[in-house]
Each structure stands twice: as C-alpha cells, then as structure tokens.
C-alpha cells in the first residue's frame, strides 16, 4: 500500500506541475474563449492608444485618444493604412451650448492653443458681410514674459490676432499685436486670457465667443434707415440734406425744397416746392 500511495503522490505531483506549466504558457483569446465579459469592475479599461502625437503608422480599425486636443476632438480612428481621421461631431462635453470652433486651451504654463479643432476636414468658418473665411489650421501663443491680458480675435479679413500688453509670440496662423488694450471695432472677439509673471493664469481664460449675435444700425442726423431682407439700407434724409438732381428746364420745374443742381454756367437751388433760383458761376 505504501508503494502504491507513493506512486499516486508522484502522479499527482506531475499533474500539478504540468497544470502550472500550462497556465504559465497559455494565453487567453478573448474572441473565442470568453462569454458575456463585464469589465465594469476593472481598475483600468483603456481601449485605445493614448498620447499627444498621432502615430505615423496605423492599421485600419485602430483608435487613438489625443490628450492635448480640445474636448470633443480627442478621438481619432485609422480609416486606412497610416491615415487618422477625427471621429464624432466635434461638440465637447463641457461645451454643450457653445461650438468648439476657435476654442482656446492652455497646453502648458506659457502656451495657449487656438483652434486646435480647425482642420481641413472640419474647418472653422467666420463670416464678415458676404465674405466667408475658413480656418484649417490651429495656432499657438507662447508667453515669453510679462503680466497682463491677451485678447484673441478675428479681424474682418479672417486673420486670427492676439492683441496684448505682454511679451508673446505667435506661431504660423496668427498675428501678435502689442499695445492693444481692447477688441478693435469690427472684429469678432474669441477669448481673453490673463497672465502673471511670465505664466498664463490657470483660471485666466474667458470665452468671448457669441453663438448668437446681431448688429444694431441706427441712422444718425441726415440719414434714414430701412430694414429690407435682413439688410439695413441707409439713405440721405432729404428733409435735412438736399440732394443733387438734374438741371431744371425752367424756374417752375418740379422739385423738392433743398434740392440743387449745377452746370458749367449756373448753380440752381429749389427754395420751395417747384420753385427754382439760380446764380451765375464766375471765377475769381
């Protein structure tokens, strides 16, 4: 019995050793060896690569989460070999009522990124009158030194501009103007950001974009205004400013008081309705 028991112990030991070896060498394939997998209790469930630079090489179907992109513009999918495409509609979770076009974010203690979401596939657009400008590339603003405020806006020709009382430099895609302490008339304000002792304030950004806006035009002295088809038409107020008309054929030609005319010989003035006077022109 003792011998048989010893053999049994040896067999059990071999089985245990073989089982342990099998566990150490076998990899589980979740595609074929799992069912109803629930990762809700896992401490980490990252499904994609993470970083600030899109990998140069990718295979169709891969995903990448870009850490330094604007909220709502972080997810990229590899549509074909080595081609990354931004996924989603571009509306950030922290920006439900405000589009992320021309969003400004602080990417380091001395760098602001403007319009990181503006790409050739999803350009940021702005309209001035009938002209529409599309911005397809973001820009960065580097603070070199100083304490003050940066005002970021679009000029009427579609130029991203940073006005400041600091020492800053802009990358390609924006222009820095020193000594400007207010948004210029006719510009489209985007953001303001304060800085102290050569560093951007972590809570110093203020969104100045307006999703809905309008311009009120009020006619001043000598003008009249009329809204027509979404446009305001300004005209001279004939009750205040006399308009030039054709030279009258006779002193009783039809006219409105204040109207005037001129030719090479005379200056004509309608002094009351349908009554003209003229004065001969001469040199001196």
Backbone as CSV, one residue per row, in Angstrom:
resi,resn,N_x,N_y,N_z,CA_x,CA_y,CA_z,C_x,C_y,C_z
1,UNK,0.822,-1.204,0.000,0.000,0.000,0.000,0.864,1.265,0.000
2,UNK,1.980,1.156,0.769,2.853,2.318,0.837,3.440,2.665,-0.521
3,UNK,3.813,1.631,-1.289,4.392,1.867,-2.616,3.375,2.472,-3.551
4,UNK,2.162,1.897,-3.523,1.108,2.411,-4.405,0.772,3.863,-4.036
5,UNK,0.773,4.139,-2.734,0.497,5.508,-2.293,1.595,6.452,-2.767
6,UNK,2.815,5.999,-2.733,3.919,6.837,-3.208,3.824,7.126,-4.689
7,UNK,3.430,6.102,-5.473,3.243,6.313,-6.909,2.132,7.329,-7.182
8,UNK,1.060,7.191,-6.393,-0.065,8.124,-6.575,0.366,9.557,-6.277
9,UNK,1.147,9.702,-5.227,1.627,11.048,-4.888,2.494,11.613,-6.013
10,UNK,3.315,10.763,-6.588,4.189,11.210,-7.688,3.379,11.632,-8.894
11,UNK,2.311,10.846,-9.193,1.440,11.172,-10.331,0.748,12.504,-10.107
12,UNK,0.231,12.692,-8.899,-0.455,13.940,-8.577,0.506,15.129,-8.682
13,UNK,1.754,14.913,-8.260,2.746,15.972,-8.343,3.035,16.342,-9.798
14,UNK,3.148,15.283,-10.650,3.389,15.548,-12.073,2.225,16.309,-12.713
15,UNK,1.013,15.918,-12.314,-0.185,16.587,-12.860,-0.193,18.052,-12.439
16,UNK,0.093,18.278,-11.158,0.102,19.647,-10.654,1.154,20.481,-11.365
17,UNK,2.347,19.875,-11.566,3.435,20.598,-12.244,3.066,20.910,-13.700
18,UNK,2.461,19.938,-14.345,2.044,20.127,-15.738,0.966,21.187,-15.856
19,UNK,0.027,21.169,-14.878,-1.047,22.179,-14.901,-0.480,23.561,-14.706
20,UNK,0.446,23.706,-13.773,1.060,25.010,-13.531,1.803,25.487,-14.766
21,UNK,2.503,24.572,-15.424,3.226,24.938,-16.642,2.287,25.369,-17.743
22,UNK,1.142,24.670,-17.792,0.154,25.020,-18.824,-0.381,26.415,-18.606
23,UNK,-0.668,26.749,-17.317,-1.174,28.088,-17.032,-0.126,29.148,-17.368
24,UNK,1.114,28.852,-17.143,2.166,29.838,-17.375,2.392,30.070,-18.859
25,UNK,2.035,29.107,-19.699,2.354,29.213,-21.114,1.136,29.472,-21.993
26,UNK,-0.064,29.429,-21.450,-1.280,29.576,-22.251,-1.806,31.003,-22.170
27,UNK,-2.055,31.658,-23.330,-2.657,32.993,-23.394,-4.128,32.840,-23.777
28,UNK,-4.983,33.588,-23.074,-6.423,33.510,-23.314,-6.799,34.416,-24.478
29,UNK,-7.517,33.879,-25.434,-8.008,34.640,-26.580,-9.440,35.067,-26.270
30,UNK,-9.642,36.373,-25.975,-10.966,36.860,-25.588,-11.994,36.721,-26.701
31,UNK,-11.540,36.607,-27.944,-12.502,36.478,-29.050,-13.219,35.137,-29.016
32,UNK,-12.494,34.061,-28.597,-13.061,32.712,-28.687,-13.221,32.022,-27.327
33,UNK,-12.571,32.536,-26.294,-12.576,31.853,-25.011,-13.277,32.650,-23.913
34,UNK,-14.161,33.560,-24.302,-14.884,34.348,-23.297,-16.349,34.470,-23.694
35,UNK,-17.163,34.798,-22.702,-18.585,34.952,-22.924,-19.146,35.930,-21.902
36,UNK,-19.944,36.912,-22.393,-20.571,37.901,-21.522,-19.547,38.573,-20.613
37,UNK,-18.451,39.078,-21.238,-17.389,39.703,-20.460,-17.878,41.041,-19.896
38,UNK,-17.639,41.295,-18.620,-18.047,42.530,-17.948,-16.812,43.165,-17.306
39,UNK,-16.380,44.286,-17.857,-15.202,44.964,-17.345,-15.560,46.136,-16.417
40,UNK,-16.817,46.253,-16.003,-17.231,47.401,-15.217,-16.513,47.501,-13.874
41,UNK,-16.013,46.388,-13.372,-15.311,46.416,-12.095,-13.803,46.506,-12.233
42,UNK,-13.318,46.579,-13.479,-11.868,46.615,-13.683,-11.306,47.982,-13.313
43,UNK,-10.089,48.005,-12.822,-9.467,49.271,-12.432,-9.000,50.081,-13.635
44,UNK,-8.783,49.446,-14.778,-8.368,50.145,-15.984,-8.927,49.429,-17.203
45,UNK,-9.562,50.202,-18.103,-10.176,49.592,-19.296,-9.879,50.419,-20.547
46,UNK,-8.685,50.969,-20.679,-8.352,51.789,-21.840,-8.428,50.950,-23.114
47,UNK,-9.309,51.352,-24.061,-9.459,50.562,-25.294,-8.595,51.044,-26.453
48,UNK,-7.816,52.105,-26.233,-7.067,52.666,-27.357,-5.733,53.218,-26.882
49,UNK,-4.868,53.498,-27.861,-3.606,54.155,-27.555,-3.882,55.584,-27.099
50,UNK,-3.000,56.114,-26.255,-3.175,57.441,-25.689,-1.876,58.229,-25.854
51,UNK,-1.991,59.518,-26.203,-0.806,60.350,-26.326,-1.142,61.706,-26.896
52,UNK,-0.140,62.484,-27.249,-0.328,63.811,-27.826,0.048,63.886,-29.300
53,UNK,0.664,62.837,-29.822,1.065,62.802,-31.231,0.505,61.563,-31.903
54,UNK,-0.201,61.755,-32.991,-0.761,60.616,-33.718,0.373,59.752,-34.266
55,UNK,0.320,58.432,-34.061,1.371,57.549,-34.575,1.484,57.650,-36.092
56,UNK,2.700,57.587,-36.590,2.928,57.666,-38.036,2.387,56.440,-38.757
57,UNK,2.333,55.306,-38.052,1.885,54.054,-38.658,0.636,53.565,-37.921
58,UNK,-0.381,53.179,-38.674,-1.586,52.597,-38.066,-2.228,51.626,-39.039
59,UNK,-3.059,50.743,-38.493,-3.793,49.756,-39.282,-5.275,50.089,-39.190
60,UNK,-6.002,49.940,-40.287,-7.430,50.267,-40.311,-8.147,49.621,-39.138
61,UNK,-8.909,50.449,-38.397,-9.660,49.963,-37.252,-9.069,50.357,-35.915
62,UNK,-7.814,50.813,-35.892,-7.192,51.238,-34.644,-7.788,52.572,-34.195
63,UNK,-7.699,52.842,-32.893,-8.192,54.091,-32.331,-7.089,54.751,-31.524
64,UNK,-7.201,56.086,-31.399,-6.198,56.842,-30.654,-6.900,57.985,-29.932
65,UNK,-6.552,58.190,-28.651,-7.116,59.287,-27.855,-6.034,60.347,-27.695
66,UNK,-6.265,61.542,-28.305,-5.264,62.617,-28.306,-5.482,63.505,-27.080
67,UNK,-4.540,63.454,-26.146,-4.705,64.115,-24.861,-4.732,65.637,-24.956
68,UNK,-4.001,66.240,-25.888,-3.889,67.693,-25.931,-4.897,68.349,-26.873
69,UNK,-5.822,67.576,-27.430,-6.838,68.144,-28.323,-7.969,68.757,-27.515
70,UNK,-8.738,69.646,-28.167,-9.874,70.265,-27.499,-10.921,69.207,-27.148
71,UNK,-11.626,69.383,-26.027,-12.665,68.421,-25.656,-13.648,68.204,-26.806
72,UNK,-13.937,66.942,-27.103,-14.813,66.619,-28.222,-14.064,66.346,-29.501
73,UNK,-12.754,66.603,-29.494,-11.927,66.368,-30.677,-10.739,65.482,-30.331
74,UNK,-10.932,64.579,-29.385,-9.841,63.729,-28.911,-9.743,62.393,-29.642
75,UNK,-10.890,61.866,-30.118,-10.902,60.514,-30.674,-10.570,60.506,-32.161
76,UNK,-9.583,59.692,-32.509,-9.191,59.509,-33.915,-9.281,58.030,-34.268
77,UNK,-9.738,57.751,-35.482,-9.792,56.384,-35.974,-8.927,56.233,-37.204
78,UNK,-8.293,55.080,-37.343,-7.455,54.809,-38.516,-8.370,54.261,-39.612
79,UNK,-8.665,55.075,-40.627,-9.608,54.688,-41.672,-8.983,53.757,-42.703
80,UNK,-7.692,53.912,-42.909,-6.925,53.043,-43.798,-5.472,53.114,-43.358
81,UNK,-4.632,52.350,-43.960,-3.240,52.289,-43.522,-2.616,53.673,-43.390
82,UNK,-2.206,54.007,-42.155,-1.466,55.232,-41.846,-2.273,56.518,-42.048
83,UNK,-3.586,56.433,-42.003,-4.443,57.608,-42.159,-5.364,57.720,-40.945
84,UNK,-5.180,58.784,-40.146,-6.014,59.021,-38.969,-7.107,60.031,-39.314
85,UNK,-8.328,59.788,-38.839,-9.458,60.669,-39.105,-10.146,60.995,-37.779
86,UNK,-10.386,62.300,-37.545,-11.085,62.727,-36.341,-12.497,62.153,-36.335
87,UNK,-12.924,61.598,-35.196,-14.233,60.975,-35.087,-15.192,61.882,-34.315
88,UNK,-16.499,61.717,-34.529,-17.510,62.433,-33.761,-17.901,63.741,-34.413
89,UNK,-18.852,64.468,-33.746,-19.384,65.701,-34.303,-18.659,66.937,-33.818
90,UNK,-17.666,66.740,-32.953,-16.850,67.866,-32.544,-17.439,68.739,-31.466
91,UNK,-18.542,68.331,-30.817,-19.123,69.124,-29.743,-18.638,68.584,-28.419
92,UNK,-17.906,69.379,-27.663,-17.323,68.933,-26.414,-18.348,68.758,-25.317
93,UNK,-18.073,67.838,-24.390,-18.982,67.585,-23.282,-19.104,68.790,-22.370
94,UNK,-18.041,69.598,-22.272,-18.086,70.774,-21.415,-18.550,71.998,-22.176
95,UNK,-19.015,71.821,-23.382,-19.385,72.951,-24.231,-20.678,72.649,-24.963
96,UNK,-21.721,72.311,-24.225,-22.983,71.887,-24.831,-23.599,73.000,-25.652
97,UNK,-23.585,74.239,-25.122,-24.237,75.348,-25.801,-23.280,76.159,-26.659
98,UNK,-22.031,75.760,-26.723,-21.031,76.536,-27.456,-20.205,75.620,-28.333
99,UNK,-20.108,75.903,-29.610,-19.294,75.109,-30.504,-17.830,75.216,-30.120
100,UNK,-17.042,74.241,-30.496,-15.618,74.258,-30.173,-14.794,74.951,-31.245
101,UNK,-15.415,75.543,-32.264,-14.671,76.345,-33.229,-13.949,77.473,-32.502
102,UNK,-12.666,77.628,-32.804,-11.830,78.689,-32.233,-11.735,78.614,-30.711
103,UNK,-11.845,77.410,-30.175,-11.669,77.254,-28.746,-10.199,77.471,-28.383
104,UNK,-9.953,78.084,-27.237,-8.595,78.323,-26.763,-8.381,77.511,-25.489
105,UNK,-7.294,76.732,-25.440,-6.985,75.934,-24.264,-5.537,76.170,-23.863
106,UNK,-5.260,76.029,-22.588,-3.897,76.166,-22.085,-3.237,74.795,-22.112
107,UNK,-2.155,74.676,-22.886,-1.482,73.392,-23.026,-0.206,73.301,-22.198
108,UNK,0.263,74.437,-21.660,1.384,74.436,-20.716,1.347,75.759,-19.976
109,UNK,2.296,75.968,-19.084,2.284,77.190,-18.285,2.451,78.445,-19.123
110,UNK,3.052,78.325,-20.300,3.269,79.514,-21.126,2.784,79.367,-22.570
111,UNK,1.964,78.351,-22.856,1.470,78.151,-24.224,-0.051,78.019,-24.227
112,UNK,-0.688,78.788,-25.115,-2.121,78.651,-25.394,-2.277,78.115,-26.815
113,UNK,-3.234,77.212,-26.999,-3.524,76.682,-28.330,-4.861,77.240,-28.795
114,UNK,-4.876,77.819,-29.988,-6.084,78.425,-30.560,-6.593,77.544,-31.691
115,UNK,-7.861,77.150,-31.622,-8.474,76.433,-32.743,-7.839,75.114,-33.077
116,UNK,-7.514,74.317,-32.068,-6.919,73.009,-32.339,-7.869,72.131,-33.151
117,UNK,-9.176,72.408,-33.065,-10.160,71.603,-33.788,-10.325,72.038,-35.240
118,UNK,-9.684,73.128,-35.653,-9.801,73.618,-37.025,-8.888,72.814,-37.945
119,UNK,-9.461,71.999,-38.806,-8.685,71.162,-39.715,-9.256,71.275,-41.124
120,UNK,-8.540,70.717,-42.077,-9.025,70.729,-43.459,-10.317,69.933,-43.586
121,UNK,-10.460,68.879,-42.776,-11.683,68.070,-42.815,-12.836,68.745,-42.080
122,UNK,-12.513,69.552,-41.073,-13.540,70.248,-40.299,-13.087,71.684,-40.069
123,UNK,-13.125,72.535,-41.100,-12.635,73.907,-40.972,-13.519,74.748,-40.055
124,UNK,-12.897,75.734,-39.415,-13.635,76.706,-38.611,-13.947,77.895,-39.518
125,UNK,-15.195,78.307,-39.570,-15.615,79.345,-40.514,-16.106,80.584,-39.774
126,UNK,-15.860,81.733,-40.388,-16.357,83.009,-39.868,-16.783,83.861,-41.048
127,UNK,-17.853,84.629,-40.865,-18.369,85.451,-41.953,-18.304,86.928,-41.584
128,UNK,-17.799,87.725,-42.513,-17.833,89.177,-42.414,-18.575,89.685,-43.633
129,UNK,-19.809,90.164,-43.436,-20.615,90.581,-44.575,-20.889,89.393,-45.477
130,UNK,-20.537,89.493,-46.750,-20.763,88.395,-47.688,-19.547,87.483,-47.827
131,UNK,-18.437,87.837,-47.168,-17.210,87.037,-47.264,-17.150,86.006,-46.139
132,UNK,-16.865,84.756,-46.494,-16.742,83.675,-45.518,-15.296,83.169,-45.559
133,UNK,-14.652,83.126,-44.387,-13.271,82.660,-44.288,-13.243,81.330,-43.542
134,UNK,-12.459,80.387,-44.049,-12.322,79.073,-43.430,-10.911,78.922,-42.874
135,UNK,-10.811,78.626,-41.589,-9.529,78.415,-40.928,-9.312,76.911,-40.822
136,UNK,-8.218,76.408,-41.382,-7.990,74.962,-41.439,-6.804,74.525,-40.589
137,UNK,-6.250,75.449,-39.819,-5.091,75.108,-39.005,-5.112,75.919,-37.720
138,UNK,-4.845,75.260,-36.597,-4.773,75.946,-35.326,-3.469,76.717,-35.188
139,UNK,-3.332,77.424,-34.069,-2.128,78.209,-33.815,-1.813,78.163,-32.326
140,UNK,-0.598,78.560,-31.983,-0.196,78.612,-30.578,0.316,80.006,-30.242
141,UNK,0.099,80.408,-28.989,0.577,81.683,-28.478,1.506,81.380,-27.312
142,UNK,2.768,81.765,-27.446,3.761,81.496,-26.407,4.048,82.760,-25.625
143,UNK,3.877,82.681,-24.316,4.150,83.803,-23.433,5.612,83.758,-23.012
144,UNK,6.347,84.809,-23.365,7.765,84.869,-23.018,8.003,85.535,-21.666
145,UNK,7.230,86.582,-21.381,7.342,87.264,-20.097,6.196,88.258,-19.963
146,UNK,6.031,88.774,-18.735,5.063,89.842,-18.528,3.858,89.467,-17.710
147,UNK,3.124,90.507,-17.312,1.871,90.384,-16.576,0.839,91.246,-17.279
148,UNK,-0.308,90.689,-17.611,-1.317,91.457,-18.319,-2.367,90.568,-18.935
149,UNK,-2.891,90.991,-20.098,-4.011,90.285,-20.729,-3.782,90.136,-22.228
150,UNK,-4.126,88.979,-22.744,-4.124,88.743,-24.192,-5.569,88.717,-24.673
151,UNK,-5.828,89.417,-25.754,-7.160,89.445,-26.360,-7.068,88.787,-27.724
152,UNK,-7.802,87.710,-27.887,-7.723,86.911,-29.113,-8.989,87.151,-29.924
153,UNK,-8.823,87.517,-31.194,-9.991,87.855,-32.012,-9.690,87.615,-33.485
154,UNK,-10.734,87.740,-34.306,-10.631,87.628,-35.762,-10.830,89.004,-36.375
155,UNK,-9.944,89.375,-37.295,-10.092,90.645,-37.996,-11.067,90.472,-39.161
156,UNK,-11.561,91.582,-39.741,-12.506,91.468,-40.860,-11.971,90.748,-42.089
157,UNK,-10.648,90.515,-42.163,-10.119,89.726,-43.291,-9.841,88.286,-42.883
158,UNK,-10.386,87.841,-41.734,-10.274,86.454,-41.315,-8.962,86.091,-40.643
159,UNK,-8.212,87.063,-40.169,-6.917,86.809,-39.536,-7.063,86.616,-38.027
160,UNK,-6.574,85.474,-37.521,-6.545,85.257,-36.072,-5.467,86.166,-35.487
161,UNK,-5.867,86.996,-34.518,-4.964,88.012,-33.982,-4.954,87.962,-32.464
162,UNK,-3.770,88.169,-31.878,-3.619,88.217,-30.426,-3.100,89.606,-30.056
163,UNK,-3.988,90.433,-29.488,-3.587,91.755,-29.014,-3.209,91.626,-27.547
164,UNK,-2.149,92.315,-27.126,-1.648,92.057,-25.774,-0.842,93.229,-25.242
165,UNK,-0.632,93.233,-23.928,0.301,94.139,-23.273,1.367,93.306,-22.562
166,UNK,1.763,92.213,-23.234,2.727,91.251,-22.696,3.882,91.103,-23.685
167,UNK,4.673,90.076,-23.488,5.705,89.696,-24.457,5.349,88.301,-24.954
168,UNK,4.680,88.224,-26.116,4.228,86.941,-26.646,4.661,86.802,-28.093
169,UNK,4.704,85.572,-28.551,4.959,85.269,-29.959,3.898,84.305,-30.449
170,UNK,3.533,84.440,-31.724,2.507,83.592,-32.344,3.162,82.644,-33.338
171,UNK,2.609,81.451,-33.448,3.038,80.532,-34.489,2.378,80.931,-35.801
172,UNK,2.695,80.208,-36.863,2.028,80.447,-38.141,0.532,80.263,-37.951
173,UNK,-0.230,81.158,-38.540,-1.686,81.073,-38.401,-2.267,82.166,-37.546
174,UNK,-1.416,82.919,-36.826,-1.932,84.046,-36.059,-0.906,85.172,-36.044
175,UNK,-1.361,86.363,-35.678,-0.520,87.556,-35.631,-0.609,88.164,-34.239
176,UNK,0.513,88.561,-33.668,0.550,89.190,-32.348,0.715,90.699,-32.512
177,UNK,-0.128,91.470,-31.801,-0.048,92.933,-31.832,0.111,93.440,-30.407
178,UNK,1.162,94.185,-30.144,1.398,94.700,-28.799,0.756,96.073,-28.626
179,UNK,0.461,96.413,-27.380,-0.062,97.732,-27.063,-1.544,97.911,-27.321
180,UNK,-2.265,96.868,-27.700,-3.707,96.959,-27.955,-4.439,96.482,-26.709
181,UNK,-5.280,97.326,-26.143,-5.917,97.016,-24.861,-7.427,96.815,-24.953
182,UNK,-7.967,96.700,-26.173,-9.409,96.464,-26.349,-9.631,95.780,-27.686
183,UNK,-10.771,95.076,-27.810,-11.112,94.463,-29.089,-11.400,95.581,-30.098
184,UNK,-10.746,95.578,-31.258,-10.987,96.633,-32.252,-12.419,96.571,-32.799
185,UNK,-12.914,97.732,-33.204,-14.240,97.787,-33.819,-14.240,96.932,-35.088
186,UNK,-15.301,96.181,-35.283,-15.423,95.352,-36.477,-14.814,93.977,-36.346
187,UNK,-14.120,93.702,-35.235,-13.516,92.380,-35.047,-14.514,91.424,-34.399
188,UNK,-14.190,90.122,-34.426,-15.001,89.108,-33.755,-14.207,88.599,-32.550
189,UNK,-14.589,88.979,-31.335,-13.860,88.527,-30.145,-13.959,87.011,-29.967
190,UNK,-12.855,86.392,-29.564,-12.826,84.956,-29.297,-12.610,84.686,-27.807
191,UNK,-11.468,85.086,-27.284,-11.139,84.822,-25.880,-10.293,85.961,-25.317
192,UNK,-10.287,86.062,-23.990,-9.264,86.817,-23.284,-8.584,85.855,-22.321
193,UNK,-7.283,86.102,-22.076,-6.546,85.245,-21.138,-5.537,86.112,-20.395
194,UNK,-5.549,86.003,-19.074,-4.640,86.801,-18.261,-3.374,86.014,-17.946
195,UNK,-2.318,86.768,-17.625,-1.031,86.163,-17.300,-0.380,86.951,-16.172
196,UNK,0.474,86.276,-15.431,1.203,86.924,-14.346,2.599,86.319,-14.259
197,UNK,3.603,87.201,-14.181,4.989,86.783,-14.003,5.439,85.759,-15.032
198,UNK,5.047,85.972,-16.281,5.516,85.102,-17.352,4.817,83.763,-17.460
199,UNK,3.632,83.611,-16.862,2.883,82.352,-16.958,1.403,82.666,-17.127
200,UNK,0.750,81.890,-17.991,-0.697,82.055,-18.158,-1.407,81.610,-16.885
201,UNK,-2.411,82.385,-16.469,-3.189,82.008,-15.289,-4.014,80.770,-15.610
202,UNK,-3.970,79.781,-14.729,-4.686,78.525,-14.976,-6.183,78.757,-15.122
203,UNK,-6.722,79.737,-14.405,-8.158,80.040,-14.496,-8.370,81.404,-15.142
204,UNK,-7.431,81.810,-16.003,-7.499,83.149,-16.576,-8.192,83.255,-17.911
205,UNK,-8.691,82.135,-18.452,-9.343,82.182,-19.762,-10.809,82.519,-19.668
206,UNK,-11.273,83.424,-20.524,-12.688,83.797,-20.597,-13.158,83.727,-22.043
207,UNK,-14.185,82.926,-22.260,-14.740,82.715,-23.593,-15.566,83.926,-23.998
208,UNK,-15.149,84.622,-25.050,-15.857,85.808,-25.536,-16.628,85.535,-26.818
209,UNK,-16.657,84.274,-27.246,-17.403,83.948,-28.466,-18.898,84.088,-28.217
210,UNK,-19.631,84.435,-29.244,-21.084,84.560,-29.143,-21.719,83.690,-30.216
211,UNK,-22.385,82.619,-29.788,-23.010,81.721,-30.751,-24.105,82.444,-31.528
212,UNK,-24.843,83.310,-30.834,-25.882,84.110,-31.472,-25.541,85.577,-31.252
213,UNK,-25.574,86.367,-32.304,-25.247,87.781,-32.171,-25.939,88.567,-33.276
214,UNK,-25.952,89.858,-33.116,-26.551,90.722,-34.124,-25.972,92.110,-34.003
215,UNK,-26.130,92.903,-35.033,-25.631,94.271,-35.018,-26.794,95.223,-35.262
216,UNK,-26.909,96.214,-34.371,-27.970,97.208,-34.496,-27.404,98.437,-35.188
217,UNK,-28.045,98.867,-36.276,-27.633,100.053,-37.014,-28.670,101.134,-36.801
218,UNK,-28.241,102.289,-36.272,-29.135,103.406,-36.010,-28.731,104.563,-36.909
219,UNK,-29.686,105.076,-37.670,-29.410,106.190,-38.574,-29.221,107.466,-37.770
220,UNK,-28.125,108.175,-38.046,-27.860,109.435,-37.370,-28.454,110.613,-38.117
221,UNK,-28.020,111.827,-37.747,-28.534,113.043,-38.363,-28.257,113.045,-39.858
222,UNK,-29.274,113.352,-40.627,-29.136,113.419,-42.078,-29.282,112.089,-42.788
223,UNK,-29.576,110.997,-42.034,-29.730,109.678,-42.637,-31.059,109.068,-42.250
224,UNK,-31.537,108.187,-43.103,-32.708,107.368,-42.785,-32.310,105.910,-42.946
225,UNK,-32.957,105.031,-42.208,-32.648,103.605,-42.281,-33.881,102.775,-42.554
226,UNK,-33.698,101.710,-43.339,-34.804,100.819,-43.654,-34.295,99.387,-43.686
227,UNK,-34.907,98.497,-42.888,-34.539,97.084,-42.907,-35.239,96.391,-44.065
228,UNK,-34.466,95.695,-44.880,-35.017,95.019,-46.042,-34.254,93.727,-46.299
229,UNK,-34.949,92.581,-46.201,-34.333,91.298,-46.494,-33.150,90.976,-45.620
230,UNK,-33.209,91.377,-44.343,-32.114,91.099,-43.427,-30.971,92.088,-43.528
231,UNK,-31.115,93.112,-44.366,-30.091,94.132,-44.514,-30.662,95.495,-44.155
232,UNK,-29.811,96.374,-43.651,-30.222,97.736,-43.327,-29.727,98.666,-44.417
233,UNK,-30.660,99.354,-45.066,-30.333,100.280,-46.143,-30.352,101.699,-45.592
234,UNK,-29.240,102.405,-45.726,-29.141,103.787,-45.267,-29.254,104.730,-46.452
235,UNK,-30.015,105.808,-46.259,-30.200,106.807,-47.316,-30.118,108.193,-46.705
236,UNK,-29.887,109.202,-47.580,-29.878,110.586,-47.111,-31.287,111.023,-46.744
237,UNK,-31.396,111.783,-45.694,-32.679,112.345,-45.279,-32.861,113.664,-46.024
238,UNK,-33.735,113.670,-47.024,-33.902,114.853,-47.863,-34.435,116.047,-47.097
239,UNK,-35.021,115.810,-45.914,-35.514,116.924,-45.111,-34.366,117.662,-44.440
240,UNK,-33.196,117.027,-44.394,-32.032,117.638,-43.739,-30.943,117.963,-44.753
241,UNK,-30.708,117.056,-45.701,-29.649,117.227,-46.688,-30.260,117.267,-48.083
242,UNK,-30.022,118.336,-48.799,-30.550,118.457,-50.151,-29.813,117.530,-51.108
243,UNK,-30.539,116.935,-52.021,-29.924,116.004,-52.964,-29.715,116.673,-54.314
244,UNK,-28.667,116.232,-55.015,-28.392,116.779,-56.333,-29.307,116.127,-57.354
245,UNK,-29.896,116.957,-58.227,-30.806,116.460,-59.254,-30.391,117.047,-60.603
246,UNK,-31.140,116.700,-61.645,-30.841,117.219,-62.979,-31.124,118.725,-63.049
247,UNK,-30.414,119.409,-63.915,-30.607,120.854,-64.100,-32.047,121.107,-64.554
248,UNK,-32.752,121.996,-63.869,-34.163,122.236,-64.238,-34.281,122.912,-65.610
249,UNK,-35.369,122.599,-66.281,-35.612,123.205,-67.597,-36.150,124.607,-67.467
250,UNK,-36.852,124.900,-66.328,-37.425,126.229,-66.128,-37.509,126.517,-64.635
251,UNK,-37.776,127.760,-64.258,-37.858,128.107,-62.835,-38.994,127.374,-62.099
252,UNK,-39.964,126.831,-62.848,-41.096,126.154,-62.197,-41.050,124.631,-62.350
253,UNK,-39.909,124.103,-62.738,-39.781,122.640,-62.864,-40.016,121.977,-61.509
254,UNK,-40.533,120.751,-61.552,-40.836,120.030,-60.320,-39.566,119.834,-59.486
255,UNK,-39.667,120.078,-58.182,-38.525,119.888,-57.290,-38.982,119.831,-55.839
256,UNK,-38.104,119.325,-55.003,-38.341,119.268,-53.566,-37.445,120.294,-52.903
257,UNK,-37.986,121.016,-51.962,-37.235,122.069,-51.300,-35.901,121.528,-50.767
258,UNK,-34.822,122.235,-51.109,-33.489,121.812,-50.685,-32.688,121.141,-51.784
259,UNK,-33.344,120.664,-52.840,-32.628,120.040,-53.957,-31.789,121.084,-54.674
260,UNK,-30.734,120.635,-55.336,-29.873,121.560,-56.053,-29.341,120.921,-57.324
261,UNK,-28.832,121.760,-58.200,-28.260,121.297,-59.461,-27.186,122.285,-59.889
262,UNK,-26.373,121.881,-60.858,-25.317,122.762,-61.348,-24.914,122.347,-62.745
263,UNK,-24.504,123.331,-63.541,-23.890,123.069,-64.833,-22.678,123.980,-64.961
264,UNK,-22.130,124.088,-66.142,-20.907,124.886,-66.294,-21.146,126.383,-66.130
265,UNK,-22.412,126.812,-66.131,-22.695,128.252,-66.076,-23.380,128.684,-64.783
266,UNK,-24.252,127.820,-64.216,-25.085,128.257,-63.098,-25.174,127.216,-61.978
267,UNK,-25.495,127.716,-60.788,-25.838,126.876,-59.640,-27.327,127.086,-59.387
268,UNK,-28.095,125.999,-59.257,-29.549,126.070,-59.119,-29.958,125.559,-57.738
269,UNK,-30.915,126.216,-57.110,-31.415,125.810,-55.798,-32.939,125.829,-55.814
270,UNK,-33.552,124.715,-55.367,-35.007,124.657,-55.222,-35.329,125.203,-53.828
271,UNK,-35.805,126.454,-53.742,-36.001,127.082,-52.433,-37.366,126.766,-51.829
272,UNK,-38.375,126.466,-52.657,-39.654,125.915,-52.199,-40.111,124.913,-53.254
273,UNK,-41.137,124.151,-52.942,-41.602,123.118,-53.865,-41.897,123.698,-55.242
274,UNK,-41.228,123.146,-56.256,-41.420,123.512,-57.664,-41.041,124.967,-57.976
275,UNK,-40.132,125.536,-57.200,-39.652,126.892,-57.462,-38.128,126.915,-57.371
276,UNK,-37.497,127.342,-58.502,-36.035,127.347,-58.596,-35.492,128.767,-58.626
277,UNK,-34.289,128.907,-58.133,-33.480,130.109,-58.313,-32.103,129.674,-58.772
278,UNK,-31.403,130.572,-59.493,-30.074,130.196,-59.951,-29.133,131.386,-59.792
279,UNK,-27.853,131.031,-59.728,-26.823,132.071,-59.638,-25.727,131.715,-60.638
280,UNK,-25.279,132.752,-61.360,-24.245,132.534,-62.375,-22.909,132.217,-61.702
281,UNK,-22.160,131.325,-62.292,-20.848,130.936,-61.773,-19.774,131.800,-62.427
282,UNK,-18.821,132.237,-61.645,-17.715,133.009,-62.176,-16.446,132.688,-61.420
283,UNK,-15.311,132.913,-62.026,-14.033,132.653,-61.380,-13.563,133.899,-60.645
284,UNK,-12.576,133.753,-59.800,-12.007,134.909,-59.084,-10.524,134.730,-58.881
